């Protein structure tokens, strides 16, 4: 219910206000959504939240004003490694990260503030000490003179709770090594 300037307090408006208050009181345990098919696309600058079945489990989804559905109940977990300063080759060059649940690796991103020159920066990510890219040519790279690179081809894509992830720098630029590296591993 919306009150606007000049509204007259009426019994009907007060009844709606009381009903709204009861609805809020009923949500003390949270908001309950009943499973349904995807709703229609909402109006401009609006989002609809809804619950629908996903393999026998009620799952939370949203649909935006251009009709795109998003599963939001599990989020989009990522692992982020950072190495500050001028880069050099080495193993386990950033803190170890731990998988908090079963996940699937979908994309790797590498970004630097200072671009490598005359050779690409190549990094490797290891799961429990073994590379996720046994095809070494698939490791994520930042080309010489560039500041970013991505990769979607992996030999290992599954993670389970407790898996340990480490970052190696296998190659740096030959004239300028590159500096201030961030590597993100996006999962679903």
C-alpha positions, 0 to 999 in steps of 0.5 A: 500500500502506498500513501501519497500527499493529500490521501484521506485516512479511510477504514479501507486504507487502514484495513490494508495497512493492518493486513500488510502489518500481519504479513510482515509479522508472518515473515518472522521465519523469513520469506517463503516462496512457493515453486512456480514456473518462471514468471513473466519479464518484469517492467523496466528497472525491476527484478522478480524473485521466484522459486522453482524446482531444480533436480527435486530441490526448490531453488531461488531464481531471479529474472531481470527486466530483459528476461534473463534468468539467474540462479541466485541460491548458490551464488558464483564462488570465485577464488582470487590469488594476488601477487604484489610487486614485480613478478618472478617465476616460482611455485605456490607464490600466493596464499593457499586457498581452500574449496568450501564445497563441491564446485566446477571450474568454469573460467580463469582470469589473469590481470596485471597492473604492469604488462609483461613485455617481449614474452607472455606471463604464464600462470598455473593453478594446482589442485592438491599439488597437481596442475588443472592444466595437464595440457600446458598450452592451456594455462592462463596467459597475459600476452606481452604488452597486454594486461589481461588474459582468460582461459576456459579450457581445463583438464581438471574442472571438479573441486570437492570440499577441502581441495587446496588451490595454489598458484605458480608463475611459470613464465614472466615477460623477458624485458619487463616481467610484469607486476601486481598480478591478480588471478581469479578462478570462477566456479559454479 
